[in-house]
């Protein structure tokens, strides 16, 4: 069973960085999901796909995978460039772009 270790990105519904500090170890599904013929719900015989472990740091997640013999793929988070801009910068005399309105 193959696992991936990643840091979740913030959702589109968030403006802050809540729930993005932990590292997640999640197993990749081994079999495809299929619809149940009676109810129509999707199901899978793979029970490890339900396991989702959270860790405080990347090193803890890697150590857990290595001690339990779990092959893993580490996905590093993309860090967006930090842009600090204030509303007053729109009216600064040293503004690089001309005021259009």
N, C-alpha and C positions, 0 to 999 in steps of 0.2 A: 504494500500500500504506500503510495506516494503522498507526501504532504507539502503544503506551501506555508511559508512563514512570511507574513506581511503586516504592515501597519495600515489600518483602514483610513480611507480618505474621508473628509467631511462630506456630509450629504448636501444636496442642493437646498434642503429645507433649513439648514443651519447657517447662522452667520458667524458663530464662534467655532472653537476647536474642541467641543465636547466629544468624548468617546473616540478621540483620535490619538490618545497618548499610549494606549496599550498595544502590544504586539499580539497577533493572532496566529495560532497554529491550526490549520484546517486541512482535513484530508480531501484529496481530489477524488471525485466519484469514480469507482471502478467499473460500474455498469450504468447504462443509460436508464433513465426513468421511463416508465411505460404507464399508460392509463389503465385503471382498473375497469374491466368490462362491465361490472355491475353498477358501480357508483360513479365512475368517470374520474375519480381522483387519481392523481399521479402518485406512483409508488415505486420503490426500489428495494431490492434485496440487500443492498449495501448498507449496513448499519453504521459503518465508520463515517459515512457522509454526514451523520447527525452530530458528530463530535466537533466541538469548536472550543479550543483552549485559549485562555488569555494569559499573557505574561506581562510583567512590568517593563522588561527590557528585551532587546534582541538577543543578548547573550544568554539569558535564561531560557528563551525558546529554543535556541540552537543547542544548548546543553541538554535540555529535555529530549530533543529529537535524537541526539547522539547517544545518550545513555540508554534509550529504549530501542535503538537500532532502527529508527524510522528514517528512510531516505527523504530528503526535503529539498525544496528550491526556495531560496531566499529572494524576496522581491523588495528591493530598496524603495522607500517612498521618494517621490519627486517633490523637491522643496521649491515652492514658488518664490520668485524674487520678492523681497520685502520692499514695498514701496510706501514710504511715509509721505503723505501729502495732506496738507491742511486746506481748509476752505479759503483761508487768507492768501494762499499761494496763487489763487486766480487773479488777485489784484496787486501782486507784487510788482514793483517798478523794474525789476530785473527779469521779468517774464520772457522766456525764449520765443514763444509764439505770440502773434499779434492777437489782440482782443477782437472777436468777430461780431459781437452784437452791440 
